[in-house]
């Protein structure tokens, strides 16, 4: 690997010179259509933050979130339920973004409680058909969300990455997929969201928790496996790729990007840099918390066990990558696609002109949903009585 740092978006600087701070800013900008901060609000907050100052980032986003929460309470008392719900969702987004660089200090866990509470209250006020789940898993449980699109809808399981939670995935893909007719089930794997507070941490054998999710959907909701797909984002691209090596109750899998060798993407030298350089050093404390590791070296060693083999996959598979992310992500996505032995597969590469060239298409979630749901519409069978979908596509789709 030639990359000296974790590169998630390299083609365009949006606001900050610090690459990790700018990446999260891009992510925030992409969430406006699903209830995050609008442009005027986001740029107002950003203008008050000194480039690279993570303490200032935490302070300004939390303060703005508190202000949105106060406004929402005022509007709720006046009976403006929708406006109050929309504004509470903005408060959630502020608290979540503040948490990104909170390190492991005294604000860390209180911010988790603040953002989870604000999100839940926003959902209630907005009247979304969203159900909170607890998926039984090996004597514990995995928290999740389920957006119901109706009895005839296919189901899409959504798995986030190394520094995400279920609420993040609601904004990145969950809400957009639901709007396109998919019942969306977002579940935090061990190490994601607030699961470390339950004693759950990252694991290589992701077929275990993902298998538990499938068990729950089949047993509780009578899910038809032929109408069940899964998508993984970032580290979730590894999680779903590993799972579909053996899980045969999933009709289709999507990853942005498919990761088959996490140790290659994050070797010990890169991990050490993450722990010491720029804004990432504060985010890295979260990675240690999520993994249950004490040192960068221990974390890097754990990642060497995160490996997947495309030759064992049997379901339809869509690989997505952005040309602005690390060359190693692109290399693994192409190698994974070439190694798949299935007839129905596709590879999509999104460039700067698409506005979706960053890691996980965080800068254009709409395009992400269009690619995923359009492909799944062609691949998954329609309910009995409806016209069949167009023939599934196979081969390479390079959009550069």
Buried (B, 14 or more C-beta within 10 A) or exposed (E): BEBEBBBBBBEEEBBBEBBBBBBBBBBBBBBBEBBBBBEEBBBEBBEBBEBBBBBBBBBBBBBBBBBBBEBBBEBBEEEBBEBBBBBBBBBBBBBBBBBBBBBEEEBBBEBBEBBBBBBBBBBEBBEBEBEEBEBBBEEBBBBBBBBBBEEEBBBBBBBBBBBBBBBBBBBBBBBBBBBBBBBBBBBBBBBBBBBBEBEBBBBBBBBBBBBBBBBBBBEEEEBBBEBBBBBBBBBBBBBBBBBBBEBEBBBBBBBBBBBBBBBBBBBBBBBBBBBEBBBBBBBBBBBBBBBBBEEBEEBBBBBBEBBBEBEBBBBBBBBBBBBBBBEBBBBBBBBBBEBBEBEBBBBBBBBBEBBBBBBBBBBBBBBBBBBBBEBBBBBBBEEEEEEEEEEBBBEEBEBE
